[in-house]
């Protein structure tokens, strides 16, 4: 049994750091300052979610969700997650694998027979899609591609294309691979599409009522530009699997709590296991970063991390999980020029600084919600 310091001792320690009274909207002053200083240059607004072990430490919106109307950003504002969506596609696949619908080594033609027309030195398998080693060409470079191009149309196009390399032999980040994975997930359950599977398996059970695939009716306005000179930039796609999930900080807090609490899988750690090439070596990119189920996985300063960025027209996103300490950082920006990974690292460091000031050991960390009043 884990033993935690008295809840009130920790709360009094935190209150000593923050003179504000406790409230139902958790925020940390140093993170508030980091977020405020970030907006205005490469993004009009920023959503910030910080958790530990699934407990929310900080959740807030900064700047306008729409510049013209001056609508403020809130934790309920809806963002395009872009490639951060890939982890949800992979999560659904892992749930189906645990349910026995297929394995990582199942040929994708067992589920999508039409793709048997692809000329490949060995059968393409589910693992090839998960770990970006399929060799499938980039559908975004297809001359007939448009934002109304469907998954079915991409699958049909693929049957006449050559592979860029033999599957299982090299890492090549692939939006096409994850679109095909989304089609595999849908077909494995005879579902209408990936969205139907995610709604049934993840969003519905977790109460993620503002999460959708693809573009919902209500969303933040996306922008491009730097130096505070922004223009509207939005080009939502109907493709499913590689992106286009829309969600909020509030919903992602529920999602992160489910990951931290092992509520969706019998073996959540499987999501962060490194894939392997056919020769048995770990899948790694040119920076020696490995890939799991929709997550980059790596070690830094003796700690294990899973992270992923997302970028599309009018949006930039980043999701960081410290698998050692349990701290997670989610950043959602409505400026496509925003580079968020350094900010995520700074925010994680701010949490560590707070922990040290509060005198809470790394092993115990924040075992409770720090319901702190937003800084004035």
Buried (B, 14 or more C-beta within 10 A) or exposed (E): EEEBBEEEEBBEBBBEBBEBEBEEEBBBBBBBEBBBEBBBBBBBBBBBBBBBBBBBBBBBBBBBBBBEEEBEBBBBBBBBBBBBBBBBBBBBBBBBBEEEBBEBEBBBBBBBEEBBEBEBEEBBBBBBBBBBBBBBBBBBEBEEBEBEBBBEBBBEBBEEBEBBEBBBBBBBEBBBBBBBBBBBBBBBBEBEBBBBBBBEBBBEEBEBEBBBBBBBEEBBBBBBBEEEEBEEBBEBBBBBBBBBBBBBBBBBBBBBBBBBEEBBBEEBEEBBBBBBBEEEEBBBBEEEBBBBBBBBBBEEEEBBBBBBBBBBBBBBBBBBBBBBBBBBBBBBBBBBBBEBEEBBBBBBEBBBEBBEEBEBEEEEBBBBBBBBBBBE
